[in-house]
């Protein structure tokens, strides 16, 4: 709005421009009523001043000086109410105003300030809102609806050209946009991954108090990219933080406090809504599980999957009434299973902080599905351990299915430490072997047979025997795995046969030795 437009609004339309007609195009950025002679400290460019000259009604020199100051400060103009305290305007003031193109506007004493100011303030507010909307990169974002919080973060990512992620108040990652950018304090975008910067816990403690009343802060770590930090607050408690690392485009985007507050409020609402939605989905899955286990169908062919990783056992202690980490784990696992098993009936559930999935399939499909799962899990996570139980044919056996897959996970983690995917068909026999480890006769038999190797000062011969049996008696493969010459291996095998007084060319002897070794391994 400029002076010319203002002269058409409200009761200012009843005013008269008595000087400075050439300056009616001056923009108006604010309006103030002045009744004190000291204006230098508060006048800003674009201000339109209204006055009666009450405090200087007898001092024309001071009146002229004020107009000079307003011109020097690039004010928009001055509105003077005549007939109340002053009846005329100094000739020198009019001359200066005409020379500088500074509008002097006269309103009659019958016009009240409120009738002039109110419509002008409304017009300025409308213009300010319009400008903020035009300059607000998030204006479209704020008006859109999103199916998930992740979708909203991806949208912000596109707007600012920078990844966006959300951490809890322990630094654990809960959400991340599609284009994660590793930095000096965060290397991974895995669920619940923690920052690697040593002093980060101290930074978080500061945010817990400082961000309660602030709409932003900047994380600065020397040598690394700065990061814009926005708080998510509930009941005067910061329960999570939004992170936007600075990239070139973000530096060029101006975000006012009001814009940031609107953005934070939108994300806060999406976060809460998603938490409620995920809790509802968890309850639905538990209801489906109860229905499945109680229907007692003989032909309900299915198997159970068990998942285990550090991030599946994450517990958030900072705001338990707001954050439910198990819901995020269930969401993550369901997403992992959705690709290979998109056309399957899947129930993902939690039991005593352990996470499982029930997958329904036929016996013909079981091995194919298990292999698809193996490939999918290896592609996505290298720290996620997965155990697949046997195919069962009765829904009432669900408790047994869970027990079997738990045992498969336990044995796999213990015996196959270089693997992350375990199946019952390969490890189920070990449940029987574990039971045999409690039998003193079995233990005595294994100790007696292996005693010469167990009492050796080194484990060289014992490890050699184990590798030889693992490679099915193949000397070439065994020597390669042990990184020794074939002749060295032959010598060791001969030494083992002499100590144990056995013939390892006999398949039955190799079976017995393998059995005894497994008993000792499981006993440890």
TIBANU-184838 format. One record per residue (C-alpha): residue number from 1; x, y, z; residue in one letter. Coordinates in Angstrom, 1 decimal. Layout:
% residues N
    i      xx      yy      zz  aa
  NUM       X       Y       Z   a
...
***
This chain:
% residues 524
    i      xx      yy      zz  aa
    1     0.0     0.0     0.0   x
    2     1.3     3.5    -0.9   x
    3     0.0     6.9     0.2   x
    4    -2.2     7.3    -2.9   x
    5    -4.0     4.0    -2.0   x
    6    -4.3     5.0     1.7   x
    7    -6.1     8.2     0.7   x
    8    -8.9     6.1    -0.7   x
    9    -9.4     4.0     2.5   x
   10   -11.8     4.8     5.4   x
   11   -12.1     8.3     6.7   x
   12    -8.7     9.2     5.3   x
   13   -10.6     9.6     2.1   x
   14   -11.9    12.9     3.7   x
   15    -8.4    14.3     4.0   x
   16    -6.5    16.8     1.9   x
   17    -3.0    16.7     0.6   x
   18    -1.6    20.2     1.2   x
   19     2.0    19.5     0.2   x
   20     4.4    16.9    -1.3   x
   21     2.0    15.7    -4.0   x
   22     4.9    14.2    -5.9   x
   23     5.4    11.7    -3.1   x
   24     2.0    10.1    -2.9   x
   25     3.6     7.0    -4.4   x
   26     5.7     6.4    -1.3   x
   27     5.1     2.9     0.2   x
   28     3.6     2.6     3.7   x
   29     5.0    -0.2     5.9   x
   30     3.6     0.9     9.3   x
   31     1.4     3.6    10.9   x
   32     2.1     5.3    14.2   x
   33     0.5     8.1    16.3   x
   34     3.0    10.7    17.4   x
   35     2.4    13.0    20.3   x
   36     6.1    13.4    21.5   x
   37     8.7    15.5    19.8   x
   38    11.5    12.9    19.9   x
   39    11.0    10.8    16.8   x
   40    14.6     9.9    15.8   x
   41    14.7     6.8    18.0   x
   42    11.6     5.1    16.6   x
   43    11.0     6.3    13.1   x
   44    11.6     3.7    10.4   x
   45    11.4     3.9     6.6   x
   46     7.9     3.7     5.2   x
   47     6.1     4.8     8.4   x
   48     3.0     7.0     8.1   x
   49     2.9     9.4    11.1   x
   50    -0.4    10.8    12.5   x
   51    -0.2    13.7    15.0   x
   52    -2.0    16.8    16.4   x
   53     1.3    18.4    17.3   x
   54    -0.1    18.7    20.9   x
   55     3.3    18.7    22.7   x
   56     4.8    21.2    20.3   x
   57     1.7    23.2    19.4   x
   58     3.5    26.5    20.3   x
   59     6.8    25.7    18.6   x
   60     6.7    26.0    14.8   x
   61    10.4    25.5    14.6   x
   62    10.1    22.1    16.3   x
   63     7.2    21.2    14.0   x
   64     9.5    21.9    10.9   x
   65    12.4    20.0    12.5   x
   66    10.2    16.9    12.9   x
   67     9.2    16.9     9.3   x
   68    12.8    17.3     8.3   x
   69    13.6    14.2    10.4   x
   70    10.8    12.2     8.9   x
   71    12.1    13.1     5.4   x
   72    15.6    12.0     6.4   x
   73    14.3     8.8     7.8   x
   74    12.4     8.1     4.5   x
   75     9.0     8.1     6.2   x
   76     5.9     7.7     4.0   x
   77     4.3    11.0     5.1   x
   78     2.5    12.8     7.9   x
   79    -1.2    13.2     8.7   x
   80    -1.9    16.3    10.8   x
   81    -5.3    16.9    12.5   x
   82    -5.9    20.6    12.3   x
   83    -8.3    22.7    14.4   x
   84    -7.6    20.8    17.7   x
   85    -4.3    22.1    18.9   x
   86    -2.8    23.8    15.8   x
   87    -4.8    25.8    13.2   x
   88    -2.2    26.1    10.5   x
   89     1.0    24.6     9.1   x
   90     4.2    26.6     8.9   x
   91     5.0    27.9     5.4   x
   92     8.6    26.5     5.7   x
   93     7.2    23.0     6.4   x
   94     5.1    23.1     3.2   x
   95     8.1    24.4     1.2   x
   96    10.3    21.6     2.4   x
   97     7.6    19.0     1.8   x
   98     7.1    20.2    -1.7   x
   99    10.8    20.2    -2.4   x
  100    11.3    16.6    -1.1   x
  101     8.0    15.2    -2.4   x
  102     6.9    14.4     1.2   x
  103     3.1    14.2     1.6   x
  104     1.5    16.4     4.3   x
  105    -2.1    15.3     4.8   x
  106    -4.6    17.3     6.7   x
  107    -7.7    15.7     8.4   x
  108   -10.4    17.8    10.1   x
  109   -10.6    17.7    13.9   x
  110   -14.0    15.9    13.7   x
  111   -12.4    12.7    12.3   x
  112   -11.3    10.3    15.0   x
  113    -8.0     8.5    14.8   x
  114    -9.7     5.1    15.2   x
  115   -11.8     5.5    12.1   x
  116    -8.6     6.3    10.2   x
  117    -6.3     3.8    11.7   x
  118    -8.5     0.7    11.8   x
  119    -9.1     0.3     8.0   x
  120    -5.4     1.1     7.3   x
  121    -4.2    -1.5     9.8   x
  122    -6.5    -4.1     8.3   x
  123    -5.1    -3.2     4.8   x
  124    -1.5    -3.5     6.0   x
  125    -2.2    -6.8     7.7   x
  126    -3.8    -8.2     4.5   x
  127    -0.8    -7.1     2.5   x
  128     1.6    -8.5     5.0   x
  129    -0.2   -11.9     4.9   x
  130    -0.2   -11.9     1.1   x
  131     3.6   -11.1     1.0   x
  132     4.3   -13.8     3.6   x
  133     2.3   -16.3     1.7   x
  134     4.1   -15.4    -1.6   x
  135     7.4   -15.6     0.2   x
  136     6.6   -18.7     2.2   x
  137     8.0   -21.8     0.6   x
  138     5.7   -23.9     2.8   x
  139     2.4   -22.2     1.9   x
  140     1.4   -25.1    -0.3   x
  141     2.7   -27.7     2.1   x
  142     0.6   -26.2     4.9   x
  143    -2.6   -26.5     3.0   x
  144    -2.1   -30.1     1.8   x
  145    -3.1   -33.4     3.4   x
  146    -0.7   -36.2     3.8   x
  147    -1.2   -40.0     4.2   x
  148     1.8   -40.3     6.5   x
  149     4.5   -38.3     8.3   x
  150     7.1   -39.8     6.0   x
  151     5.3   -38.4     2.9   x
  152     5.2   -35.0     4.6   x
  153     9.0   -35.1     5.3   x
  154     9.6   -36.1     1.6   x
  155     7.6   -33.0     0.6   x
  156     9.7   -30.7     2.8   x
  157    12.8   -32.4     1.4   x
  158    11.8   -31.4    -2.1   x
  159    11.0   -27.8    -0.9   x
  160    14.3   -27.1     0.9   x
  161    16.5   -29.4    -1.1   x
  162    17.7   -31.0     2.1   x
  163    17.0   -34.3     3.9   x
  164    14.7   -34.0     6.9   x
  165    14.6   -36.4     9.8   x
  166    13.1   -36.6    13.3   x
  167    14.9   -37.8    16.5   x
  168    13.6   -38.6    19.9   x
  169    15.2   -36.9    22.9   x
  170    17.8   -39.7    23.2   x
  171    19.0   -38.9    19.6   x
  172    17.4   -42.1    18.2   x
  173    16.2   -41.7    14.6   x
  174    12.4   -42.2    14.2   x
  175    11.7   -40.8    10.8   x
  176    13.7   -39.8     7.8   x
  177    12.9   -38.4     4.4   x
  178    13.8   -40.2     1.2   x
  179    17.2   -38.6     0.6   x
  180    19.3   -39.1     3.7   x
  181    22.5   -37.1     3.9   x
  182    25.2   -38.5     6.2   x
  183    27.0   -35.8     8.3   x
  184    29.5   -35.4    11.0   x
  185    27.2   -36.5    13.8   x
  186    24.8   -39.0    12.0   x
  187    26.0   -41.7     9.7   x
  188    22.9   -43.9     9.4   x
  189    19.3   -43.5     8.6   x
  190    18.3   -46.9    10.1   x
  191    15.4   -46.9    12.5   x
  192    16.6   -45.8    16.0   x
  193    20.1   -45.3    14.8   x
  194    22.0   -43.0    17.2   x
  195    24.3   -40.1    16.4   x
  196    28.1   -40.8    16.5   x
  197    29.2   -37.3    17.8   x
  198    30.6   -37.8    21.3   x
  199    29.1   -34.6    22.8   x
  200    25.7   -35.1    21.3   x
  201    24.0   -36.2    24.6   x
  202    25.0   -32.8    26.2   x
  203    23.5   -31.0    23.2   x
  204    20.2   -32.9    23.6   x
  205    20.0   -32.0    27.3   x
  206    20.3   -28.4    26.4   x
  207    17.5   -28.7    23.8   x
  208    15.1   -30.2    26.4   x
  209    15.0   -26.8    28.1   x
  210    16.0   -24.2    25.5   x
  211    13.6   -25.3    22.8   x
  212    10.5   -25.3    25.0   x
  213    10.1   -21.5    24.2   x
  214    12.1   -21.2    21.0   x
  215    11.0   -22.1    17.5   x
  216    14.5   -23.1    16.3   x
  217    18.1   -23.4    17.0   x
  218    21.2   -24.2    14.9   x
  219    23.4   -27.2    15.5   x
  220    26.9   -26.1    14.8   x
  221    29.8   -28.6    14.9   x
  222    33.1   -27.3    13.7   x
  223    34.1   -28.8    10.4   x
  224    30.6   -30.1     9.6   x
  225    27.4   -28.8     7.9   x
  226    25.2   -26.7    10.1   x
  227    21.7   -28.1    10.9   x
  228    18.4   -26.4    11.6   x
  229    16.7   -27.9    14.6   x
  230    13.0   -27.4    15.2   x
  231    11.2   -28.7    18.3   x
  232     8.1   -30.9    18.7   x
  233     6.6   -29.8    22.0   x
  234     3.7   -31.1    24.0   x
  235     2.7   -30.0    27.6   x
  236     5.7   -27.8    27.8   x
  237     8.0   -30.8    27.0   x
  238    10.2   -31.3    24.0   x
  239     9.6   -34.9    22.9   x
  240    11.3   -34.9    19.6   x
  241    13.4   -32.7    17.2   x
  242    13.2   -32.1    13.5   x
  243    16.5   -31.8    11.7   x
  244    17.2   -30.1     8.4   x
  245    20.9   -30.0     7.4   x
  246    21.8   -26.7     5.7   x
  247    22.4   -27.0     1.9   x
  248    22.7   -24.2    -0.6   x
  249    18.9   -23.8    -1.3   x
  250    18.1   -23.8     2.4   x
  251    20.5   -20.9     3.0   x
  252    18.5   -18.8     0.4   x
  253    15.1   -19.5     2.1   x
  254    13.9   -17.0     4.6   x
  255    11.6   -18.6     7.3   x
  256     9.9   -16.2     9.7   x
  257     8.9   -17.3    13.2   x
  258     5.3   -17.4    12.2   x
  259     6.1   -19.6     9.2   x
  260     8.2   -22.0    11.3   x
  261     5.5   -22.2    14.0   x
  262     3.0   -23.2    11.4   x
  263     5.3   -25.8     9.9   x
  264     6.1   -27.2    13.3   x
  265     2.4   -27.3    14.2   x
  266     1.6   -29.2    11.0   x
  267     4.4   -31.8    11.7   x
  268     3.4   -32.0    15.3   x
  269    -0.2   -32.9    14.3   x
  270     1.0   -35.4    11.7   x
  271     3.2   -37.0    14.3   x
  272     0.4   -37.4    16.8   x
  273    -2.0   -38.7    14.2   x
  274     0.5   -41.3    13.0   x
  275     1.2   -42.5    16.5   x
  276    -2.6   -42.9    17.1   x
  277    -2.9   -44.7    13.7   x
  278     0.0   -47.1    14.4   x
  279    -1.4   -47.9    17.8   x
  280    -4.8   -48.6    16.2   x
  281    -3.1   -50.9    13.6   x
  282    -1.3   -52.8    16.3   x
  283    -4.5   -53.5    18.1   x
  284    -6.1   -54.6    14.8   x
  285    -3.2   -57.0    14.2   x
  286    -3.6   -58.4    17.7   x
  287    -7.3   -58.9    17.1   x
  288    -6.5   -60.7    13.8   x
  289    -4.0   -62.9    15.7   x
  290    -6.5   -63.8    18.4   x
  291    -9.1   -64.6    15.7   x
  292    -6.6   -66.7    13.8   x
  293    -5.4   -68.7    16.8   x
  294    -8.9   -69.4    18.1   x
  295   -10.7   -70.5    15.0   x
  296    -9.1   -73.9    15.1   x
  297    -8.9   -74.6    11.3   x
  298    -7.1   -77.8    10.3   x
  299    -6.1   -76.4     7.0   x
  300    -4.6   -73.1     8.2   x
  301    -1.1   -73.7     6.8   x
  302     1.3   -71.0     8.1   x
  303     4.7   -70.4     9.6   x
  304     6.0   -67.8    12.1   x
  305     8.9   -65.4    11.6   x
  306    10.9   -64.0    14.4   x
  307    12.9   -60.7    14.1   x
  308    15.7   -59.6    16.3   x
  309    18.0   -56.5    16.2   x
  310    19.2   -53.8    18.5   x
  311    16.6   -51.4    17.0   x
  312    13.8   -53.9    17.5   x
  313    14.5   -53.7    21.3   x
  314    14.6   -49.9    21.5   x
  315    12.8   -48.4    24.4   x
  316    12.1   -44.7    24.7   x
  317    12.1   -43.4    28.2   x
  318    11.9   -39.7    27.6   x
  319     8.1   -39.4    26.8   x
  320     6.4   -42.8    27.0   x
  321     3.0   -41.2    26.9   x
  322     3.7   -39.7    23.5   x
  323     6.1   -42.1    21.8   x
  324     5.5   -45.8    21.3   x
  325     8.6   -47.3    19.8   x
  326     7.1   -50.7    19.3   x
  327     4.6   -49.2    16.9   x
  328     7.5   -47.8    14.8   x
  329     9.2   -51.3    14.8   x
  330     5.9   -53.0    13.7   x
  331     5.5   -50.4    10.9   x
  332     9.1   -51.0     9.8   x
  333     8.7   -54.8     9.8   x
  334     5.4   -54.6     7.9   x
  335     7.1   -52.5     5.3   x
  336    10.0   -55.0     5.0   x
  337     7.5   -57.9     4.5   x
  338     5.2   -56.0     2.1   x
  339     7.5   -56.3    -0.9   x
  340     8.1   -60.1    -1.0   x
  341     4.8   -60.9     0.6   x
  342     2.5   -58.3    -0.8   x
  343    -0.2   -60.8    -1.8   x
  344     0.0   -62.8     1.4   x
  345    -2.0   -62.7     4.6   x
  346     0.4   -61.4     7.2   x
  347     0.0   -60.6    10.8   x
  348     2.8   -58.6    12.4   x
  349     2.7   -58.6    16.2   x
  350     4.7   -58.0    19.4   x
  351     4.9   -60.4    22.3   x
  352     7.0   -59.5    25.4   x
  353     9.0   -57.0    23.4   x
  354     9.8   -59.7    20.8   x
  355     8.5   -59.2    17.2   x
  356     6.9   -61.8    15.0   x
  357     4.9   -62.3    11.8   x
  358     2.5   -65.0    10.9   x
  359     2.5   -65.8     7.2   x
  360    -0.1   -68.0     5.7   x
  361     0.9   -70.1     2.7   x
  362     0.7   -73.6     1.2   x
  363     3.3   -76.3     1.6   x
  364     4.2   -75.9    -2.1   x
  365     5.0   -72.2    -1.6   x
  366     6.8   -72.4     1.7   x
  367    10.4   -72.8     0.5   x
  368     9.9   -70.2    -2.2   x
  369     8.6   -67.6     0.2   x
  370    11.4   -68.3     2.7   x
  371    14.0   -67.8     0.0   x
  372    12.3   -64.5    -1.0   x
  373    12.4   -63.4     2.6   x
  374    16.1   -64.3     2.9   x
  375    17.0   -62.2    -0.1   x
  376    14.8   -59.2     1.0   x
  377    16.2   -59.1     4.5   x
  378    19.8   -59.3     3.3   x
  379    19.2   -56.5     0.9   x
  380    17.7   -54.1     3.4   x
  381    19.4   -54.7     6.8   x
  382    22.8   -56.2     7.8   x
  383    22.0   -56.0    11.5   x
  384    18.6   -57.7    11.4   x
  385    18.4   -61.4    12.4   x
  386    15.5   -63.4    11.1   x
  387    14.3   -66.8    12.0   x
  388    11.7   -68.7    10.0   x
  389     9.9   -71.5    11.7   x
  390     8.5   -74.7    10.2   x
  391     5.2   -74.9     8.2   x
  392     2.3   -75.9    10.5   x
  393    -1.2   -77.0     9.6   x
  394    -3.3   -76.0    12.5   x
  395    -3.9   -72.5    13.9   x
  396    -4.2   -73.9    17.4   x
  397    -0.5   -74.7    17.3   x
  398     0.5   -71.0    17.3   x
  399     2.1   -71.1    20.7   x
  400     4.2   -74.1    19.6   x
  401     5.1   -72.2    16.4   x
  402     6.4   -69.3    18.4   x
  403     8.4   -71.6    20.7   x
  404    10.0   -73.3    17.7   x
  405    10.9   -70.0    16.0   x
  406    12.3   -68.7    19.3   x
  407    14.5   -71.7    19.6   x
  408    15.6   -71.4    16.0   x
  409    16.6   -67.8    16.6   x
  410    18.5   -68.8    19.8   x
  411    20.4   -71.6    18.2   x
  412    21.1   -69.6    15.0   x
  413    22.6   -66.7    17.0   x
  414    24.7   -69.1    19.0   x
  415    25.9   -71.5    16.3   x
  416    25.8   -69.5    13.0   x
  417    27.3   -66.2    14.1   x
  418    28.3   -65.3    10.5   x
  419    24.7   -65.6     9.3   x
  420    21.6   -63.5     9.8   x
  421    18.8   -65.7     8.5   x
  422    17.9   -69.0    10.1   x
  423    15.4   -71.7     9.2   x
  424    14.0   -74.4    11.3   x
  425    14.7   -77.1     8.7   x
  426    18.4   -76.5     9.2   x
  427    18.5   -75.8    12.9   x
  428    15.6   -77.8    14.3   x
  429    17.7   -80.8    15.1   x
  430    19.7   -78.7    17.5   x
  431    16.7   -78.4    19.8   x
  432    17.1   -82.2    20.3   x
  433    20.8   -81.9    20.7   x
  434    20.4   -79.1    23.3   x
  435    18.1   -81.5    25.3   x
  436    20.8   -84.2    25.1   x
  437    23.4   -81.8    26.6   x
  438    21.7   -82.2    30.0   x
  439    22.2   -86.0    29.9   x
  440    25.3   -86.9    31.9   x
  441    25.8   -90.1    29.9   x
  442    25.9   -88.1    26.6   x
  443    28.3   -85.6    28.1   x
  444    30.5   -88.4    29.5   x
  445    30.6   -90.1    26.1   x
  446    31.6   -86.9    24.3   x
  447    34.2   -86.0    26.8   x
  448    35.8   -89.5    26.7   x
  449    35.9   -89.6    22.9   x
  450    37.3   -86.1    22.5   x
  451    39.4   -86.0    25.6   x
  452    42.9   -86.1    23.9   x
  453    41.9   -83.1    21.8   x
  454    40.1   -81.2    24.6   x
  455    43.2   -81.6    26.9   x
  456    45.6   -80.3    24.3   x
  457    47.4   -77.1    25.1   x
  458    46.1   -75.6    21.8   x
  459    42.9   -75.8    19.9   x
  460    44.7   -76.4    16.6   x
  461    43.7   -80.1    16.2   x
  462    40.2   -79.6    17.5   x
  463    39.6   -76.7    15.1   x
  464    41.1   -78.8    12.3   x
  465    38.8   -81.7    13.0   x
  466    35.8   -79.4    13.1   x
  467    36.6   -77.8     9.8   x
  468    37.3   -81.2     8.2   x
  469    33.9   -82.5     9.2   x
  470    32.2   -79.3     8.2   x
  471    33.6   -79.7     4.7   x
  472    32.4   -83.3     4.5   x
  473    35.9   -84.8     4.6   x
  474    37.1   -82.8     1.6   x
  475    40.9   -82.3     2.2   x
  476    41.3   -79.6    -0.5   x
  477    38.5   -77.4     0.8   x
  478    39.5   -77.9     4.4   x
  479    43.1   -76.8     3.7   x
  480    41.9   -73.8     1.9   x
  481    39.6   -72.8     4.7   x
  482    42.4   -73.2     7.3   x
  483    45.0   -71.5     5.0   x
  484    47.4   -74.4     5.4   x
  485    49.2   -76.6     3.0   x
  486    47.5   -79.9     2.0   x
  487    50.5   -81.9     3.4   x
  488    50.1   -80.0     6.8   x
  489    46.4   -80.9     6.9   x
  490    47.2   -84.6     6.1   x
  491    49.7   -84.7     9.0   x
  492    47.2   -83.1    11.4   x
  493    44.4   -85.6    10.4   x
  494    46.8   -88.5    10.9   x
  495    47.7   -87.1    14.4   x
  496    44.0   -86.8    15.3   x
  497    43.3   -90.4    14.2   x
  498    46.2   -91.6    16.4   x
  499    45.1   -89.6    19.4   x
  500    41.4   -90.7    19.1   x
  501    42.2   -94.2    17.9   x
  502    39.6   -93.9    15.1   x
  503    39.5   -94.2    11.3   x
  504    38.0   -91.0     9.8   x
  505    37.5   -92.7     6.4   x
  506    34.5   -94.4     8.0   x
  507    31.4   -92.3     7.5   x
  508    29.9   -93.5    10.8   x
  509    33.0   -92.4    12.7   x
  510    32.7   -89.0    11.1   x
  511    29.0   -88.8    12.2   x
  512    29.9   -89.8    15.8   x
  513    32.7   -87.2    15.9   x
  514    30.4   -84.5    14.5   x
  515    27.8   -85.4    17.1   x
  516    30.2   -85.2    20.0   x
  517    31.6   -81.9    18.8   x
  518    28.1   -80.4    18.5   x
  519    27.3   -81.6    22.1   x
  520    30.4   -79.8    23.4   x
  521    29.6   -76.7    21.4   x
  522    26.0   -76.5    22.6   x
  523    27.2   -77.2    26.2   x
  524    29.4   -74.1    26.1   x
***
